[in-house]
Amino acid sequence: MKNLKTLVLLCIIQLIVVNVFSQGGTGVSVQPLPYQEVHSRNDKPMPYQFVREADVMWSKIIWRKIVLTEKMNHILALPTIPTNGVASLIDILLDGIHTKGLTAYKAGLFDAGNEFDNIMTEDEIHQAMGSKSEKRVQENLEGGYDTVVINQQYNSSEIGEYLVKELWFFDKQRSVLEVRIIGICPVRVYLDPEKNATVRKKVFWVNYAEARPLLAKAPIYNPYTDVRNITYDDIFQRRFFSSFIYMESNPYRREIGSYEVGLEVLLEADRIKNEIFNFEQDL
């Protein structure tokens, strides 16, 4: 009886060993880091301070432009290919739209104040990003000709700018001037072979409040350290980006470039920025 128990035990051990090595490994799980990353993956956006309508004594809607060629904004465009859970801002937004239910809204040429009126479908998003189908006639092996449809996928690295709509307001209850981002719009910057010129085209608008839970879990690429303790939500909330004002709320819904030219455009943008700053200092 004792020998039978020993034989059964040896058989069980042999089955376990064979099963482990048949999986092509040693049975030891590989952990790339000596610690477990839980901060950025389980992080949630910090809730905003409650504001009553009666306490808002002044507000102004501002539209900004973020140019990714500026050195401070490179982190929004890197990495060009998602690597080890880190992706660029456009890849995070597209993944949220395709897999996590993030809503995309149509971006028109003059959509100031109407950014969140029309919802886009996935086909419209792909088309706006540059995806297209082209029919070509090719010769087959039998000496005839066939019509072949070639699908060209979009290139997310064509996103060269971002438009940001934000609300500045003064809360008299707390005596602070605050800013809340309302929406973000990526802009394609590409060379049009037909026009032989660089074209800038808005892709879509996303509601920043809806996108915050995704951005709060998306770490940025940090060239100085691999510790993922900063997310895209941190970048926008802490204002770690370079931008300039291209429009303020006005009854004509027109950009600064429509009534100023050259250097006057930058001076007008600085005037709007200083007006907001001086308002806070005067109070």
C-alpha positions in Angstrom: 0.0 0.0 0.0 2.8 2.3 0.9 4.6 1.6 -2.4 1.4 2.3 -4.3 1.0 5.8 -2.7 4.6 6.5 -3.5 4.1 5.5 -7.1 1.0 7.7 -7.5 2.8 10.7 -6.0 5.8 10.2 -8.4 3.3 10.1 -11.3 1.7 13.3 -10.3 5.0 15.1 -10.0 6.1 13.8 -13.4 2.8 15.1 -15.0 3.4 18.5 -13.4 7.0 18.7 -14.7 6.0 17.6 -18.2 3.1 20.1 -18.3 5.4 23.0 -17.3 8.1 22.3 -19.8 5.6 21.5 -22.6 4.6 25.2 -22.4 8.0 26.2 -23.7 9.2 27.8 -20.4 10.5 27.1 -17.0 7.2 27.9 -15.3 8.6 31.1 -13.8 6.6 34.2 -14.8 8.8 37.0 -16.2 8.3 40.4 -14.5 10.2 43.1 -16.3 10.2 45.5 -13.3 11.0 44.7 -9.6 7.7 46.5 -8.7 4.2 46.4 -9.9 2.9 49.4 -11.9 -0.5 50.4 -10.4 -0.4 54.2 -10.3 -1.1 55.2 -13.9 -3.2 52.1 -14.7 -5.6 52.6 -11.8 -5.4 56.4 -11.6 -8.6 58.5 -11.8 -8.8 62.2 -12.8 -8.9 64.5 -9.9 -12.5 65.9 -9.6 -13.0 69.6 -10.2 -13.9 72.0 -7.4 -17.7 72.6 -7.3 -18.6 76.0 -8.7 -22.0 77.7 -8.4 -23.4 79.7 -11.3 -24.0 82.6 -8.9 -20.3 82.7 -7.9 -19.0 83.1 -11.5 -18.8 86.9 -12.0 -16.7 86.8 -15.2 -15.9 84.2 -17.9 -14.3 84.1 -21.3 -14.0 81.3 -23.9 -10.6 81.0 -25.5 -9.4 78.8 -28.4 -5.7 77.8 -28.4 -3.4 76.1 -30.9 -0.8 73.6 -29.8 1.9 73.1 -32.5 3.7 69.7 -32.0 6.9 70.9 -33.7 7.7 73.0 -30.7 10.1 71.3 -28.3 7.8 71.5 -25.3 5.0 69.7 -27.2 7.0 66.8 -28.5 5.7 64.6 -25.7 2.2 64.8 -27.1 3.4 63.2 -30.4 5.7 60.5 -29.0 6.0 57.6 -29.4 5.0 57.4 -33.1 4.3 53.6 -32.6 2.6 52.5 -29.3 5.3 50.8 -27.2 5.0 49.1 -23.8 1.6 50.7 -22.9 2.8 54.2 -23.9 1.2 55.9 -26.9 0.9 59.3 -28.4 -2.1 61.5 -27.7 -3.8 60.8 -31.0 -3.4 57.1 -30.6 -5.0 57.3 -27.1 -7.9 59.3 -28.5 -8.4 56.9 -31.5 -8.2 53.8 -29.2 -10.8 55.4 -26.9 -13.1 56.1 -29.8 -12.8 52.6 -31.3 -12.8 50.5 -28.2 -13.9 52.5 -25.2 -16.9 54.4 -26.3 -15.4 57.9 -26.5 -17.6 60.1 -28.7 -16.1 62.0 -31.7 -17.8 65.1 -33.1 -17.5 66.5 -36.6 -15.1 69.4 -37.0 -16.0 72.0 -39.5 -14.2 75.0 -41.0 -16.3 77.4 -38.8 -17.5 75.5 -35.8 -16.8 77.9 -33.0 -19.5 77.2 -30.4 -20.9 74.2 -32.3 -18.1 71.7 -31.7 -20.3 69.1 -30.1 -23.4 69.1 -32.3 -22.8 66.3 -34.8 -21.5 62.8 -33.9 -19.0 61.1 -36.3 -19.1 57.5 -37.4 -15.9 55.4 -37.5 -15.9 55.5 -41.3 -16.0 59.3 -41.2 -13.2 59.3 -38.7 -11.0 57.1 -40.9 -11.8 59.3 -43.9 -10.9 62.5 -41.9 -7.7 60.9 -40.8 -6.7 60.2 -44.4 -7.8 56.6 -45.1 -9.0 56.1 -48.6 -9.8 53.4 -51.2 -8.3 53.6 -54.7 -9.3 51.5 -57.7 -6.5 50.3 -60.0 -6.5 48.3 -63.1 -3.9 45.5 -63.1 -2.9 42.9 -65.6 -3.6 39.3 -64.5 -1.8 36.1 -65.3 -4.2 35.2 -68.1 -3.4 38.3 -70.1 -6.5 40.2 -69.1 -7.1 43.1 -66.8 -8.7 43.2 -63.3 -9.9 46.1 -61.2 -8.3 45.9 -57.8 -9.3 48.0 -54.8 -6.4 49.2 -52.7 -7.1 50.4 -49.2 -4.7 53.0 -47.8 -4.7 53.3 -44.0 -4.3 56.5 -42.2 -1.1 57.7 -40.7 -1.5 59.0 -37.2 1.9 60.8 -37.3 0.3 63.3 -39.7 -1.3 65.0 -36.7 0.8 68.1 -36.3 -1.4 70.4 -34.2 -4.1 70.4 -31.6 -6.9 72.9 -31.0 -8.0 73.4 -27.4 -11.2 75.1 -26.4 -11.2 76.3 -22.8 -13.2 78.4 -20.4 -11.6 81.0 -18.1 -13.7 82.2 -15.2 -13.4 84.0 -11.9 -15.0 82.3 -8.8 -15.8 85.1 -6.3 -16.5 82.6 -3.6 -12.9 81.4 -3.6 -11.4 84.5 -5.2 -9.6 82.5 -7.9 -9.3 82.6 -11.6 -9.6 79.1 -13.1 -9.5 77.5 -16.5 -11.4 74.4 -17.6 -10.6 72.7 -20.9 -13.8 72.0 -22.8 -12.6 70.2 -25.9 -9.6 69.0 -28.0 -9.4 68.8 -31.7 -6.4 67.1 -33.6 -5.4 68.7 -36.8 -3.8 66.9 -39.8 -0.8 68.7 -41.4 0.1 67.0 -44.6 1.3 67.6 -48.2 -1.5 67.5 -50.8 0.0 66.3 -54.0 -2.8 67.8 -56.1 -2.4 71.3 -54.7 1.3 70.8 -54.1 1.0 72.6 -50.8 0.8 71.9 -47.1 -2.8 71.5 -45.9 -4.2 71.7 -42.4 -7.4 69.9 -41.7 -9.4 69.4 -38.5 -10.2 65.8 -37.8 -12.7 65.7 -34.9 -13.6 67.2 -31.6 -13.7 65.3 -28.3 -15.3 66.4 -25.1 -12.4 66.7 -22.6 -14.6 65.9 -19.6 -15.5 62.6 -21.3 -11.9 61.9 -22.3 -10.4 62.6 -18.9 -10.8 59.1 -17.5 -8.9 57.7 -20.4 -6.2 60.4 -20.4 -5.7 59.9 -16.6 -4.7 56.3 -17.2 -2.5 57.0 -20.2 1.2 57.7 -19.3 3.3 59.9 -21.5 6.7 59.2 -23.0 9.2 60.7 -20.7 12.7 61.0 -22.3 14.4 61.4 -18.9 13.0 58.4 -17.0 11.0 55.3 -17.6 8.9 55.8 -14.4 5.3 56.4 -15.6 4.1 58.8 -13.1 2.8 61.6 -15.4 -0.3 61.1 -17.6 -1.8 63.2 -20.4 -4.4 64.5 -18.0 -1.6 65.8 -15.8 -0.1 67.6 -18.8 -3.3 69.5 -19.6 -4.3 70.2 -16.0 -0.8 71.5 -15.0 -0.5 73.4 -18.3 2.7 71.7 -19.4 2.4 72.7 -23.0 3.2 75.6 -25.3 0.3 77.3 -27.2 -1.0 80.5 -28.5 -4.5 82.0 -28.7 -6.0 82.1 -32.1 -9.6 83.1 -31.2 -11.7 84.4 -28.3 -15.5 84.4 -27.9 -17.0 87.1 -30.1 -20.4 87.6 -31.8 -18.8 87.3 -35.3 -17.3 83.8 -34.6 -14.1 84.8 -36.4 -10.5 84.0 -35.7 -7.8 86.6 -35.1 -6.2 85.8 -38.5 -9.4 87.0 -40.2 -9.1 90.6 -39.1 -5.3 90.9 -38.4 -2.3 90.0 -40.5 1.4 89.3 -39.9 2.8 90.5 -36.6 -0.5 92.0 -35.6 -1.9 88.5 -35.1 0.6 87.7 -32.4 0.2 91.1 -30.8 -3.6 90.6 -30.7 -3.1 87.1 -29.1 -0.8 88.7 -26.5 -3.4 91.4 -25.8 -6.1 88.8 -25.0 -3.7 86.9 -22.8 -2.6 90.0 -20.9 -6.3 91.1 -20.5 -7.0 87.8 -18.7 -3.9 88.2 -16.5 -4.6 91.8 -15.7 -8.2 91.0 -14.8 -7.0 88.6 -12.1 -4.4 91.1 -10.8 -6.9 93.9 -10.6 -9.3 91.9 -8.6 
